[in-house]
Amino acid sequence: MLASVGGAILSRSLICANGLQVEIIASSFHTASTLESRIKWRSRHKPFWHTKKLSKAEDDPLTEENQTFIKQYIDKKYSGPLKEEFAPWARGKYEPGGVSKRPGVLAVKIGIQPLWLKNGKQIVTTMLHIQDNHVVKYTPRTAFEDSYMGSKKLIPKYTTVKPTDVNPNMVGFVTVGAVTTDPQKYTKDYCGLFSQCGLAPKRYLARFPVTENAVIQPGTPLTAAHFRPGQFVDVFGRTMERGFQGVMKRWGFHGMPATHGVTKSHRRGGTIGSGRQMSRVWPGKKMPGHVGGDMRWMRGLRIWRINYEENVLYVSGCAIMGKTGSVVQVCDTIAKAKKWDALTKEGEGLVDGPRYFPTAYPDDQEKVPSEEYWHTVHNFKEESLKL
């Protein structure tokens, strides 16, 4: 049996000697990094410890009366969002100095929109729609350490891979769900994840580490008022799928000459090395292969405009990962030069931290306007010339 742990391959074998079974563990380590090794590190399937999501059982055809009854029962069951027996949780206060860490949201990429600054410069922004976000669950850190992923982090690593230990200030994880769907299409185990918060099953889930003062009660809605114009955010998502590509598109090779004796090798990679020194294909060799479909972070993107009425964020750049309609995670940035405490020259009170911490609750939604711009962005709805 083979198992890969932290870049090392462990092989186990059982040997019977005098009626006793002796287990021998042999290990071999990779000298290259995880990205350069030949281990498959791009996985498109869910891990085996995930709860099965979609229900593949086919129900018998239902009559209109049965469908109406089921719909009424589902609406009554998931009439939440908060259950009455749950007492309201205490709301924490923001602490400066990079100590506070609150959860993010799930947003849908809906397009690109240009904006103009007051000095005449044009910038390109990406519109992210925060659609039907709710807090689904809070997992304490002790429960995480007892889980499968928590036990994996306790395994010692002997390779050069950087450790991924959780910050000691993080007391747990807040699970956020987006886009309510029909519970009949999902398994009973998956629907059970939402039983404690009184919500209907969500199509997308994400988990964010939080500090003690940023824990949010399950069932609380998250909207665009969670952020404020001018702050910087980090976006996490999956890049576009490019399929199997050659070396010119994958690695930027120049290619062979168009003439001068070159035949049918214009876009090929050429020799990969040979002889006694190479003797094999070394790990990390630039060759044709799959492009795209990787999970990537984009850090330090500014929010230039927020439409609170439609829950749309206007974020810097046109290179947000994924196609139009893809789902990404948006949270406060961890870039040191763009955190709340570092924005001393920006004005407008960004140094004070988020406007609503840990999030904008329903009673705070009444205070926000329908739309808000960063002070350097020109608003075409306002008067451009005042006499």
N, C-alpha and C positions, 0 to 999 in steps of 0.2 A: 504494500500500500504506500502511495506517495502522497505527501502533503507539503504545500508551500507555505512557509511562515517567514514573513519579513525578509524576503529575498533569499531564504535558504530552503533547500529541498531536503526534507526528512524522509527517509525510507525505513519502513518497519518490516521485519520478517520474524516469523516464529520458527524455532528449531526445537524438535523433540529430542531430548537426551535423557535416557533412563526413566522414561515416563513423565519427565518434567518439561514444561514448555518454557523456553528461554526467549525473551524478546530482545532483539538486537536493533538498535537505532543507529543508522549511519546518516551522516549529513555531508552536504557539499554546498559551498557558498559561491555566489557569483561575485566576480571582481568588478563588474560594471554596475552602474546605477540601475534603478528600476526602469527608467525610460529607455536605456540602452540595452537592456537584457532581452533575451529572446523569449521570456515569459510573456504570455498574452496578458496585457494589462488593460485592454479595451474590452469591456464586457457590456453586452447589450441586453442581457437577461437579468432579472431580479435575483438577489441572493436567496439561498434556500431558507434562510431564517425569516424572510418576509412573509407576512400573512397573505394568503392567496386572495386576490382581489376580485377577479371577474368570475361570475357563476356560469359554468358551461352547461348546466342542466337545462333542458328544453321543457318548458311547461306545456301542458295541454292547451289547446285554443280556449280562450275565455270569452264568455258572452259579454255584451255591453253592460249588463247589470252587475256581473262579477267585477269587471274593470272599474265601474263607478264605486262599488263597495270598497275595493282595495285602495283606490285613490283616497277616499274619505278616511279610511283607517290610517293610511300613511300620513295624511295631513294632520290627523289628530295626534298620532304618536310623536311626530317631530314638530310639534307646535311651539317649541322652545323660544328663544335659544337657551335660556337659563332655567334650570329646575328650581321649583319653589323651595325645596328643602335645603338648597345650598345657600349658606350665608355669604354675603358679599365679602370678598377678600380685601385686605388693606392695600391701599395704593402707595407705592414707594415714591421717594423723592430722588431727583437727579443729584448725583455727587460728582463734582468736577475732578479733574485729574486722571481721566481715563479709567476710572474704577467701574463706572456703570456700563452695562452691556444689555441692551434690550433686544427683543426679537424683531425680525423683519416681516416682509409680506411676500405674497406670490402675485406676480403681475404678468399680463399677456402683452406681447409685443404686437402693436396694431399699426405701426407705420412710422414714417419720418416726416418731420415738419421743420421748415426753416424759421428762425427768429432773427430779429434785428436789434442790436444794442443801440443805446442812445448816441453813441459816437459814430453810427453809420455802419458798423461792422456786422456782417451777416454770419450767423452760426447755424449749424445743423443739429437738430435734436431728434431723439427717438421717443415716441409716445408709448408709455407703458400703462396699461389699464389694470387697476386693482379691482378685481371682480369677485364679489361675494366671498370675502376673506373672514374667517373666524378662528379663534383659538380653540383647538380640539382637545389638547391634553397637556398636562404638565408632568414631566418625569423627573423625580429627584435624582441626584447624582448617585446615591447609594443603589437605587434600582437599576441605573445604567451600568454600574460596575458589576452587578450580578448577571447582566445579560450576556449574550454571546459576543457582541462587539466589545463590551467592557472587559470580558475575560481575555479577548485577543490582545488588548493593549497591555495586559499584565505579562505577556510572554516576552522575555528578554530578547533584544535584537543585537546581533553581532556584526551587522553590516554597516555601511556608510550612510544608510538612509536616515534622514533627519527624523527624530521622534515626533509623534503627533499627539503628545499628551495634552489633556484638557487643562486650561488655566485653572489654578486652584481657587480663584475667585468665582468661578462658575458653579452655581449650586445645583443646576439641573438644565433640562431642555424643555422648550415650549414648542409643541407641534402645532403648526398652522395649516389649515385646509382651505381650499378654494374651489369654487364652482360646484354647487349642490347638484346632485344627480339622482336618478331613480334608484331606490334601494333594491328593487327587484332584480337589477342587473348584477348585483354584487353578492358575494358569499356572506354567510351568516357570521363568520369570524371577522371579516372586514367591517361589516356593519356594527359589530360589537365594539369596535374602537370608538364609536361615537355615542355609545349608550350613556356614558357618564356626563356628557355635556349637553344632551338633549338636542343634538343637531342631526340633520339628515346626512347621509354619507357624502363625502367630498371626492371629487375626481382627482385632485392633486393634493399632495401632502409634502410638507417640508419641516425640518427640525432646526431650531436655533438655540444655541447656548445662551443662558441669561445669568445675571447676577441676582443676588437676593432681593434687591430693591426693584427689580424689573419683572417679577413674576406676575403674569396676567391670568385672571380666572378663566377657566374653560367656558366657552360659549360667548365670549366677548367679541364683537365685530371689530375688524381692522379696516380702516379706510385711508384715503389719501391724506387726511389730516394727521396721520401718523408722522408725516414728514413736514418740512417747512422749506420755502424757497431759499436758495442760496447754499444749503448744506450739501455735503458730498456723500455719496452712497457707493456701495459695492454691489455689483450685479454678478450673479452666478447662474450659468445655464450650459446647455449643450450646443456646440457649434454645428454648422450645416454639414450634412452628409455629402461628401464628394465622390465616394466610391473608390474603386481601385484606379490609381493614377500612376503615370510614369515618373521618372526621375526629374524631368523638366518642370512639371507642374508641382510635384510633391516637394522637391528640394531646391528648385530654381537652377538646375544645371543649364549651361549654355547650349549644349547640343553639339552635334558634329557639323562640319561645313556642308553647305548646300551642293557644292561641286567638288572639283579636284579629286575625283576618284572615289568619292563616298557613295556607296550603293546600299540602299535599304537600311541605313544605320543613322539617319539624321537625328532621331530623337532617342536613341539608345544611350544607356549609361556608360558603355565602353567597358574596359577591363576593370575587374574588382581586385586585382592583385594576385600574384601567384609566386611560386618558388619556395625555397626553403624557409624564408623569413615569414611569409604569410601562412602558407600550408593549409589554410582553411578560411572560411568566411567568418570574420570576427564579429562579435556582437556590436550592434550599433552601426553597421555598414549601411550607407545610404543607397537604398535600392527601391524599386517600385513596390507599392503597397497601398493599404487603405488610408484614405485622407478624410479628415473630418469626423464628426460624431464624438468629440472629446468634451469632457466637462471642464470649463474654464472660468476663471475669475477675471473681472474687469474692475479695477479699483480706482477710487478717486474721481467719480463722475459727478458733475454738479447738476443740481435740480434748478432749472431756470424758470420754470412755470408750473403751477399746479392748478388743475381744474377740480375743485372740491365737489362741484355738483355732479360731475361725471366720473370722478375718481381716476383722473388721468395725470400722470407725471410726465414732464418734458425733461429728459435727461440728456446730457452732453453726448455728442457723437452719433454717427450713423452705423457703427460697427458692433452694436449689441448682438450677442451670439444668437443664432437660430433664425428661422424663417418667420415671416409674418404669421402670427397665431401661436407661436411657441411660448411656453411658460418659463419664466426666469424668477430667481429669488433676488429681492432687493432689501438691503439692510444698511445700517449706518457704517461708514467706512472705518477701516482700521489703519489706514495710512497715517503715519504720525504727523506729516506736514498738513494734513487736511482734516484732522479731528476737530471736535468742537473747541478744545482749549487752544488750538493753534490758529484759529481764525480771529486773531486780534485786530487785523487791519481791514476786515471785511465790513464792519459796522453792522447795523440793524440787529444787534443783540445776539449774534450767533455764538458768542463766547458763553452765554448763559445756558447753552444746551438746547435740547428739544423744547418746543413750545408746550407740548403736552407729554408728560412722562408718567408711566411707561408708554401710554398710547392715548389717543383721543377717544374718550368714552362717549356714549350717546349724548350725555348732557353737555359735552364740549362741542358737539357738532353744530349746535345752534349758534355758536359764537363765530364760526369761521365764515368768510365771504364765499360767494359762488366761485370766484377765481382770484388768483394772486400771482403777481410777477416778482422776480428779483429786481432790486432797485436799479440795476444797470440795463434792464431790458425795456425796450420801447413798447408801450401799449398803444395799439392803433385805435382803441376805443376812447382814449383820452384826447383832449385837445392838444394839437401839436403847436399851436400858436396862440398865445394869450396877449391881448392888447390892454 
